Amino acid sequence: MNIRKAVLADSKGIAKVHVDSWRTTYKNIIPDGFLKKLSYNRRTELWNENIIKEENYVFVAENSDGEIIGFAACGKRDSNHVPESGDLTAIYLLEEYHGKGVGKGLLKQVFLQFEELGFNRIFVEVLEDNKSRYFYEYFGAELYKTKKIAIAGAELDLFIYEWNNMKDVLSKS
């Protein structure tokens, strides 16, 4: 496995992982109609925009054949007004790569980026029914607050987690 900073040419591979992982991760959480309508082309356009934004940091994980099997994105959300803090905005992998250290490697890369940026508080948003929240908890994230959101007509509970100790995460990952 290789983890590296994403380049514009990676947008299509990231989009494929994004759509495919949403369809497996959010099955029975987000309405099926919404998941079926996810578009590789629209997600490719989205990732083109995300990669070229200077304040975004996107990383990809590749398998031994050089195919993108996961990605992570971080930066600071416009809604985040906490000084010296950042946000893990996405971390997704293809289902067949869960439990193989890919997520851990991506998380480490993101936290190294946060450290370089001088951030000391990190936030991540995750739906209550998304099992990846246990991954964040394992790496020391603590529940900061919850709120209700609506996706495709479904009302869902969004958990916002916070890390206060970057070094603990880096030593564990």
Secondary structure, DSSP 8 states (H G I E B T S, - for coil): -EEEE--GGGHHHHHHHHHHHHHHHTTTTS-HHHHHT--HHHHHHHHHHHHH-TT-EEEEEE-TTS-EEEEEEEE--TT---TTEEEEEEEEE-GGGTTTTHHHHHHHHHHHHHHHHT--EEEEEEETT-THHHHHHHTT-EEEEEEEEEETTEEEEEEEEEE--HHHHHHH-
